[in-house]
Amino acid sequence: RIARPALATQLLGVATLAACWQASKGVQIDFEWTLGNVTLSATGEPAPSAVRNSLVLPSPLRSSLLLPPFSLLPGYTYHLSLRAQMAADPSVFSEAQVALDVR
């Protein structure tokens, strides 16, 4: 996915209950966003730690993530993950990844 540094970037994860999940255990799904690697878009080389540390995830415990304008630096690719897990049993989870190529 391409992102522009001067624009806000919103990511949204959607999760549904598996048919085999017993609703009596509870139906609340918890979400967690994490930042993985940040790489130079042109080469794939790891970015300096200062670049990675400059991004603070504003609302990591929701299914949506809003990154304000100018929070992503051009020329880098940010690799983010979203984990959705059952509140009643965190061992039941799914993960998705997205790469934001900032141009």
NUKOLFI-659202 format. One record per residue: x, y, z of N, C-alpha, C in turn; residue in three letters. Coordinates in nm, 2 decimals, decimal comma. Each point is the difference from the previous one (the first is absolute). Example, Ala and Ser with C-alpha at 12.3 -4.5 7.8 and 13.67 -1.06 7.14 Angstrom:
<recs>
+--------+--------+--------+--------+--------+--------+--------+--------+--------+------+
!    npx !    npy !    npz !   capx !   capy !   capz !    cpx !    cpy !    cpz ! resn !
+--------+--------+--------+--------+--------+--------+--------+--------+--------+------+
!   1,32 !  -0,57 !   0,78 !  -0,09 !   0,12 !   0,00 !   0,09 !   0,12 !   0,00 !  ala !
!  -0,04 !   0,11 !  -0,07 !   0,09 !   0,11 !   0,00 !  -0,08 !   0,11 !   0,08 !  ser !
+--------+--------+--------+--------+--------+--------+--------+--------+--------+------+
</recs>
This chain:
<recs>
+--------+--------+--------+--------+--------+--------+--------+--------+--------+------+
!    npx !    npy !    npz !   capx !   capy !   capz !    cpx !    cpy !    cpz ! resn !
+--------+--------+--------+--------+--------+--------+--------+--------+--------+------+
!   0,08 !  -0,12 !   0,00 !  -0,08 !   0,12 !   0,00 !   0,09 !   0,12 !   0,00 !  arg !
!  -0,04 !   0,10 !  -0,08 !   0,08 !   0,13 !  -0,01 !  -0,06 !   0,10 !   0,10 !  ile !
!   0,08 !   0,07 !   0,07 !  -0,04 !   0,10 !   0,09 !   0,08 !   0,13 !  -0,03 !  ala !
!  -0,07 !   0,11 !   0,02 !   0,06 !   0,13 !  -0,02 !   0,03 !   0,07 !   0,13 !  arg !
!   0,12 !   0,05 !   0,02 !   0,04 !   0,05 !   0,13 !  -0,09 !   0,12 !   0,05 !  pro !
!  -0,04 !   0,08 !  -0,09 !  -0,08 !   0,12 !   0,04 !  -0,15 !  -0,03 !   0,03 !  ala !
!  -0,04 !  -0,12 !  -0,03 !  -0,14 !  -0,04 !   0,03 !  -0,01 !  -0,10 !   0,11 !  leu !
!  -0,11 !   0,01 !   0,07 !  -0,03 !  -0,10 !   0,10 !  -0,02 !  -0,14 !  -0,06 !  ala !
!   0,04 !  -0,10 !   0,06 !  -0,02 !  -0,14 !  -0,05 !  -0,08 !  -0,08 !   0,10 !  thr !
!  -0,11 !  -0,06 !  -0,05 !  -0,08 !  -0,08 !   0,09 !   0,00 !  -0,14 !  -0,05 !  gln !
!   0,02 !  -0,09 !   0,10 !   0,00 !  -0,14 !  -0,03 !  -0,11 !  -0,06 !   0,09 !  leu !
!  -0,07 !  -0,10 !  -0,06 !  -0,12 !  -0,06 !   0,07 !   0,01 !  -0,15 !  -0,02 !  leu !
!   0,00 !  -0,07 !   0,11 !  -0,01 !  -0,15 !   0,00 !  -0,14 !  -0,04 !   0,04 !  gly !
!  -0,05 !  -0,11 !  -0,06 !  -0,13 !  -0,05 !   0,02 !   0,02 !  -0,15 !   0,04 !  val !
!  -0,07 !  -0,04 !   0,11 !   0,01 !  -0,14 !   0,04 !  -0,14 !  -0,05 !   0,03 !  ala !
!  -0,03 !  -0,12 !  -0,03 !  -0,12 !  -0,07 !   0,03 !   0,02 !  -0,12 !   0,08 !  thr !
!  -0,10 !  -0,05 !   0,07 !   0,02 !  -0,12 !   0,08 !   0,00 !  -0,12 !  -0,09 !  leu !
!   0,08 !  -0,10 !   0,03 !   0,00 !  -0,12 !  -0,07 !  -0,12 !  -0,08 !   0,03 !  ala !
!  -0,05 !  -0,08 !  -0,09 !  -0,12 !  -0,08 !   0,02 !   0,01 !  -0,10 !   0,11 !  ala !
!   0,12 !  -0,04 !   0,03 !   0,03 !  -0,10 !   0,10 !   0,01 !   0,06 !   0,14 !  cys !
!   0,00 !   0,14 !   0,01 !   0,02 !   0,06 !   0,13 !  -0,13 !  -0,01 !   0,08 !  trp !
!   0,01 !  -0,04 !   0,12 !  -0,12 !  -0,01 !   0,09 !  -0,03 !   0,14 !   0,06 !  gln !
!  -0,12 !   0,05 !  -0,04 !  -0,03 !   0,14 !   0,05 !  -0,01 !   0,00 !   0,15 !  ala !
!  -0,03 !  -0,11 !   0,07 !  -0,01 !   0,00 !   0,14 !   0,13 !   0,04 !   0,07 !  ser !
!   0,11 !  -0,01 !  -0,08 !   0,14 !   0,04 !   0,06 !   0,01 !   0,15 !  -0,01 !  lys !
!  -0,08 !   0,07 !  -0,07 !   0,01 !   0,15 !  -0,02 !   0,03 !   0,03 !  -0,14 !  gly !
!  -0,04 !   0,12 !  -0,05 !   0,02 !   0,03 !  -0,14 !   0,08 !   0,13 !  -0,02 !  val !
!   0,06 !   0,04 !   0,11 !   0,09 !   0,12 !  -0,01 !   0,13 !  -0,03 !  -0,07 !  gln !
!   0,03 !   0,08 !  -0,10 !   0,13 !  -0,02 !  -0,07 !   0,09 !   0,12 !   0,03 !  ile !
!   0,12 !  -0,02 !   0,05 !   0,10 !   0,10 !   0,03 !   0,09 !   0,02 !  -0,12 !  asp !
!   0,05 !   0,12 !  -0,02 !   0,09 !   0,03 !  -0,11 !   0,12 !   0,06 !   0,05 !  phe !
!   0,11 !  -0,02 !  -0,07 !   0,13 !   0,06 !   0,04 !   0,08 !   0,03 !  -0,13 !  glu !
!   0,04 !   0,13 !  -0,02 !   0,08 !   0,04 !  -0,11 !   0,15 !   0,00 !   0,05 !  trp !
!   0,09 !  -0,05 !  -0,08 !   0,14 !   0,01 !   0,03 !   0,08 !   0,04 !  -0,13 !  thr !
!   0,11 !   0,07 !   0,03 !   0,09 !   0,04 !  -0,11 !   0,11 !  -0,10 !  -0,01 !  leu !
!   0,02 !  -0,06 !  -0,11 !   0,11 !  -0,09 !  -0,03 !   0,12 !   0,08 !  -0,05 !  gly !
!   0,05 !  -0,05 !  -0,11 !   0,11 !   0,07 !  -0,06 !  -0,03 !   0,12 !  -0,08 !  asn !
!   0,09 !   0,09 !   0,00 !  -0,01 !   0,12 !  -0,09 !   0,13 !  -0,01 !  -0,09 !  val !
!  -0,03 !   0,00 !  -0,13 !   0,11 !  -0,02 !  -0,10 !   0,01 !   0,12 !  -0,10 !  thr !
!   0,11 !   0,01 !  -0,06 !   0,02 !   0,10 !  -0,11 !  -0,08 !  -0,06 !  -0,12 !  leu !
!  -0,09 !   0,08 !  -0,05 !  -0,09 !  -0,05 !  -0,11 !   0,09 !  -0,04 !  -0,12 !  ser !
!   0,10 !   0,07 !  -0,04 !   0,08 !  -0,03 !  -0,12 !   0,08 !  -0,12 !   0,01 !  ala !
!   0,05 !  -0,04 !   0,12 !   0,10 !  -0,11 !   0,01 !  -0,05 !  -0,11 !   0,09 !  thr !
!  -0,10 !   0,03 !   0,09 !  -0,04 !  -0,10 !   0,10 !   0,09 !  -0,02 !   0,12 !  gly !
!   0,10 !   0,09 !   0,00 !   0,09 !   0,00 !   0,12 !  -0,07 !   0,05 !   0,12 !  glu !
!   0,04 !  -0,04 !   0,12 !  -0,06 !   0,05 !   0,12 !   0,02 !   0,15 !   0,01 !  pro !
!  -0,10 !   0,07 !   0,05 !   0,01 !   0,14 !   0,02 !   0,07 !   0,03 !   0,13 !  ala !
!   0,06 !   0,11 !   0,02 !   0,06 !   0,04 !   0,13 !  -0,10 !  -0,01 !   0,11 !  pro !
!   0,04 !  -0,04 !   0,12 !  -0,09 !  -0,02 !   0,11 !  -0,07 !   0,13 !   0,03 !  ser !
!   0,06 !   0,12 !  -0,02 !  -0,07 !   0,12 !   0,02 !  -0,13 !   0,02 !  -0,08 !  ala !
!   0,01 !  -0,06 !  -0,12 !  -0,12 !   0,01 !  -0,09 !  -0,11 !  -0,09 !   0,06 !  val !
!   0,04 !  -0,12 !   0,03 !  -0,10 !  -0,10 !   0,06 !  -0,06 !   0,06 !   0,13 !  arg !
!   0,08 !   0,06 !   0,08 !  -0,04 !   0,05 !   0,13 !  -0,08 !   0,13 !  -0,01 !  asn !
!   0,00 !   0,06 !  -0,12 !  -0,08 !   0,13 !  -0,01 !  -0,15 !  -0,03 !  -0,02 !  ser !
!  -0,04 !  -0,12 !  -0,03 !  -0,14 !  -0,03 !  -0,02 !  -0,06 !  -0,06 !   0,13 !  leu !
!  -0,09 !   0,07 !   0,06 !  -0,07 !  -0,04 !   0,12 !  -0,14 !  -0,04 !  -0,04 !  val !
!  -0,04 !  -0,12 !   0,02 !  -0,14 !  -0,04 !  -0,03 !  -0,10 !   0,06 !   0,09 !  leu !
!  -0,09 !   0,09 !  -0,05 !  -0,08 !   0,08 !   0,09 !  -0,11 !  -0,08 !   0,07 !  pro !
!  -0,06 !  -0,10 !  -0,07 !  -0,11 !  -0,08 !   0,06 !   0,02 !  -0,15 !  -0,03 !  ser !
!   0,10 !  -0,06 !   0,06 !   0,04 !  -0,13 !  -0,04 !  -0,10 !  -0,11 !   0,04 !  pro !
!  -0,10 !   0,03 !   0,09 !  -0,09 !  -0,11 !   0,05 !  -0,14 !   0,01 !  -0,06 !  leu !
!   0,00 !   0,04 !  -0,13 !  -0,13 !   0,01 !  -0,07 !   0,02 !  -0,07 !  -0,13 !  arg !
!  -0,12 !  -0,03 !  -0,07 !   0,01 !  -0,06 !  -0,13 !   0,04 !   0,10 !  -0,11 !  ser !
!  -0,01 !   0,13 !   0,03 !   0,04 !   0,10 !  -0,10 !   0,12 !   0,07 !   0,06 !  ser !
!   0,08 !   0,05 !  -0,09 !   0,12 !   0,07 !   0,04 !   0,01 !   0,13 !  -0,09 !  leu !
!   0,00 !   0,12 !   0,06 !   0,01 !   0,12 !  -0,07 !   0,14 !   0,06 !   0,03 !  leu !
!   0,08 !   0,01 !  -0,11 !   0,13 !   0,06 !   0,01 !  -0,01 !   0,14 !  -0,05 !  leu !
!   0,03 !   0,10 !   0,08 !  -0,02 !   0,14 !  -0,04 !   0,10 !   0,04 !  -0,11 !  pro !
!  -0,03 !   0,12 !  -0,07 !   0,09 !   0,05 !  -0,10 !   0,14 !   0,02 !   0,05 !  pro !
!   0,10 !  -0,03 !  -0,08 !   0,14 !   0,02 !   0,03 !   0,05 !  -0,09 !   0,11 !  phe !
!  -0,07 !  -0,11 !   0,03 !   0,05 !  -0,10 !   0,10 !   0,08 !  -0,11 !  -0,08 !  ser !
!  -0,01 !  -0,01 !  -0,13 !   0,07 !  -0,09 !  -0,08 !   0,10 !   0,08 !  -0,09 !  leu !
!   0,12 !  -0,05 !   0,00 !   0,11 !   0,06 !  -0,08 !   0,01 !  -0,05 !  -0,14 !  leu !
!   0,01 !   0,09 !  -0,10 !   0,01 !  -0,05 !  -0,14 !   0,13 !  -0,08 !  -0,02 !  pro !
!  -0,01 !  -0,10 !  -0,09 !   0,12 !  -0,08 !  -0,04 !   0,01 !  -0,12 !   0,09 !  gly !
!  -0,09 !  -0,02 !   0,09 !   0,00 !  -0,12 !   0,08 !  -0,13 !  -0,08 !  -0,01 !  tyr !
!   0,02 !  -0,13 !   0,03 !  -0,12 !  -0,09 !   0,00 !  -0,02 !  -0,05 !   0,15 !  thr !
!  -0,12 !   0,02 !   0,05 !  -0,03 !  -0,03 !   0,14 !  -0,08 !  -0,13 !  -0,01 !  tyr !
!   0,04 !  -0,10 !   0,08 !  -0,06 !  -0,13 !   0,00 !  -0,08 !  -0,01 !   0,13 !  his !
!  -0,13 !  -0,01 !   0,00 !  -0,08 !   0,00 !   0,12 !  -0,08 !  -0,13 !   0,00 !  leu !
!  -0,03 !  -0,05 !   0,12 !  -0,08 !  -0,12 !   0,02 !  -0,12 !   0,03 !   0,09 !  ser !
!  -0,11 !  -0,07 !  -0,03 !  -0,12 !   0,01 !   0,09 !  -0,03 !  -0,14 !   0,04 !  leu !
!  -0,01 !  -0,01 !   0,14 !  -0,04 !  -0,13 !   0,06 !  -0,14 !   0,01 !   0,05 !  arg !
!  -0,09 !  -0,09 !  -0,03 !  -0,13 !  -0,01 !   0,05 !  -0,01 !  -0,12 !   0,08 !  ala !
!  -0,04 !   0,01 !   0,13 !   0,00 !  -0,12 !   0,08 !  -0,13 !   0,00 !   0,09 !  gln !
!  -0,04 !  -0,12 !   0,03 !  -0,12 !  -0,01 !   0,08 !   0,03 !   0,04 !   0,15 !  met !
!  -0,07 !   0,09 !   0,05 !   0,02 !   0,05 !   0,14 !   0,00 !  -0,12 !   0,10 !  ala !
!  -0,09 !  -0,09 !  -0,03 !  -0,02 !  -0,11 !   0,10 !   0,11 !  -0,11 !  -0,02 !  ala !
!   0,08 !   0,00 !  -0,11 !   0,10 !  -0,09 !  -0,02 !   0,10 !   0,05 !  -0,10 !  asp !
!   0,10 !   0,08 !   0,05 !   0,10 !   0,06 !  -0,09 !   0,08 !  -0,09 !  -0,08 !  pro !
!   0,00 !  -0,13 !   0,02 !   0,07 !  -0,09 !  -0,08 !  -0,08 !  -0,02 !  -0,14 !  ser !
!  -0,12 !   0,04 !   0,00 !  -0,08 !   0,00 !  -0,13 !   0,01 !   0,14 !  -0,06 !  val !
!   0,08 !   0,00 !  -0,11 !   0,03 !   0,13 !  -0,06 !   0,03 !  -0,01 !  -0,15 !  phe !
!   0,00 !   0,11 !  -0,06 !   0,04 !   0,01 !  -0,14 !   0,08 !   0,13 !  -0,02 !  ser !
!   0,09 !   0,00 !  -0,10 !   0,08 !   0,12 !  -0,02 !   0,00 !   0,03 !  -0,15 !  glu !
!   0,01 !   0,13 !  -0,02 !   0,01 !   0,05 !  -0,14 !   0,11 !   0,11 !   0,00 !  ala !
!   0,07 !   0,01 !  -0,12 !   0,11 !   0,09 !  -0,01 !  -0,04 !   0,10 !  -0,12 !  gln !
!   0,06 !   0,12 !   0,01 !  -0,01 !   0,10 !  -0,11 !   0,13 !   0,07 !   0,00 !  val !
!   0,04 !   0,03 !  -0,13 !   0,12 !   0,08 !  -0,02 !  -0,04 !   0,13 !  -0,06 !  ala !
!   0,04 !   0,11 !   0,06 !  -0,03 !   0,13 !  -0,05 !   0,13 !   0,06 !  -0,06 !  leu !
!  -0,01 !   0,02 !  -0,13 !   0,11 !   0,06 !  -0,08 !  -0,02 !   0,15 !  -0,01 !  asp !
!   0,08 !   0,08 !   0,07 !  -0,03 !   0,14 !   0,01 !   0,08 !   0,07 !  -0,11 !  val !
!  -0,08 !   0,07 !  -0,08 !   0,06 !   0,07 !  -0,12 !  -0,03 !   0,15 !   0,00 !  arg !
+--------+--------+--------+--------+--------+--------+--------+--------+--------+------+
</recs>
